[in-house]
């Protein structure tokens, strides 16, 4: 009789036990994926906030000094410590000077040397105040480099029309559309 009892105790898992384990694993995976979505959403909100703050900083600089940061021909006078002046043509082609002018003027935080430093986004890519052509539109704006296409699409949808080649938010996407495939968008610009 002892042989029968010990054999009965060594049986495998029942179907119900396996089903319960699979449900628990599914719930855990669902929670992880939902958590990643929340993290991504927070990064997009942070990038939009950064864009809004930079636009406000550029407008405040322009109101105070009657010139664009980076392009300011009197920047070394306006913001002591600036390493260079712009050419005053109304186009921010001096993109390394722009964050330095804003920081030294007290419009943004950070320290920029005016020649190699650049701002970064919540995603970690470079951020420039720049006169550039992105998605078929040219002009001064804020350019975010190397965003996932889902981030670029969310930013475009929240600030504009959700299309990468129309409106004030433009993106250099493959085929002129957002794919939600995880591809990296090399340039996303918010023109002002």
N, C-alpha and C positions, 0 to 999 in steps of 0.2 A: 503494500500500500504506500509506503513512503516513496517508492519509485514513481508512482502515478502522480502524487502530489507535487513532487519537485519538477516533473515534466510539465505539468499544467502551469506552474509558476513561471516557466521560461518561455512562454508564448510571446509573440511579437505584439506590436501595437494594434489596436483595433482601428477600424475605419473612422470611427467617431473621434478617437484621439488624434489621428493624423489630420483629420479635417479641422479640428480645433487649432492645432499647431499651424496649419496653413493659413487659417483666418488671422491668427495673431501675427504671423510674418507679413501678411498683406496689409494689416493695419499699421504695422511699424514702417513698412516701405511707403505707404500712403502718407504717413506723417512726415517722413523725411522729404518726400517730394513736395509736399505742401510747404514745409519749412523753407526749402530752396526757392520756391516761388515767392514767398514773403521776403526773403533776402534780396532776390532780384528786383522785386517791386520797390523795396526801400532804396536800392542803388539808383533806380530810375528816378525816384522822387528826389534823391540827393543831387543827381545830375541836373534836373530841372531847376532845383533851388540854386545850384551853382550858376546856371545860365541866367536866371533872374537877377541874382546878386551882381554878376559881372556886367549885365546890361545896365543896372542901376549905377554901378561904379563908373562905367564909361560915360553915362549921361551926366553924372555929378562932376566928373573931371572936365567934361566939355563945357558945362555951365560955368564952372569956376575959372577955367583958363582959356576958353574959346578955342580949344584945339582938342584933337583926339589923342588919347594916350598912345605913346609910340610914335605918332606922327607929329607931335608937338615940336615946332621949331625952336621954342624957348624953354624946353623942358628942364635944362640944367639951371635955369633961373627960377622957374616955377616950383620945381621939386629938387631942392639941394641934395646932392649926392648922386643924381642921375649921371650915368656914364655916357649919355649921348642924346642928341636932339634928332627929331624926325625932320622930314623935308617939307612938311606943311601942305602936301598936295591933297589932303582929305582922304587918303587911302592908308589903312594901317598895314603897310608892307614891312614896317619895322617891328615885327611881331615879338622879338626878344626884348625890345625896349618897353613894350606896352605894359606887361605886368610889373616891371620895375617902376615905371612912372606912377602906376596906380598904387603900388605898395608904399613908395616914398611919399606920395601925396596923402596917405592915410585912408584910401578908399577900399583897399583890400588888405588882408594880413599876409605875411610871408616875406621872404627876402629873395630877391632876384638880382643876378649880376648884370643883366642887360645884354649878355652875349651868348650864353648857353643854357640858362635856366628857363624852364617852362612850367606851367601849372599842370596838374594832373586831375583826372576825374575820379569819381568813386569806383569806377571800373579799373582804374589804373592807367588808362591811356592818356596821351598828351592832350592838353587843352590850349588853344591859341586864340588870341584876339587877332584877327587876320583879314586882309582883303584877299579873297580867293574866289575861285569858281568851283562850285559844288552842285551837282545835280542840274547843271544847265543854267544856274544863276550865279552872277558875280556880285561882289560888293563886300562891305565890312560886316563882320559877324563874329560869332564865337564858333570855333571849330573843335569838335570832339573827335579824336582819332581812335580807331580800332575798337569800336563798340560792337557787341553782338547784335545781329540784325533785329532780334526781338526787342532789345533796348532801344535801338534807333526807331523802330516802328512805334513803340509805346510813347517815346518822346514826341515824335511827329503827330501821333493821334491826340495827345494831350495838349500840345501847343499849336497845332495847325490842322491839316486836313487828312493826315495819315497816308499821304502819297509822297514818295521820295523825290519826285521831279516837278512838284508844284508847290506854291505857297512860300512862306518864310522859312520853313524848315526843309532842308534838302539833304539828300544822302546819295553817295556814290554806291549804288547797289548793282549787283549782277543782274542784267536783264531789265533794269529800270523798275524793279518791284521788290518789296520785302518778301523773303521766302520762309521765315521762321524755321530755317534749317540749321541754325547755329552758326551760320557763316559770319565772318567778321566784316563789318562795314568799315572800309578804310577812313572815310571822312563823312561826318555828319555835321552840318552847319546850321546855326540859327542866326539868320540875318537880322540886323537891326537898322 
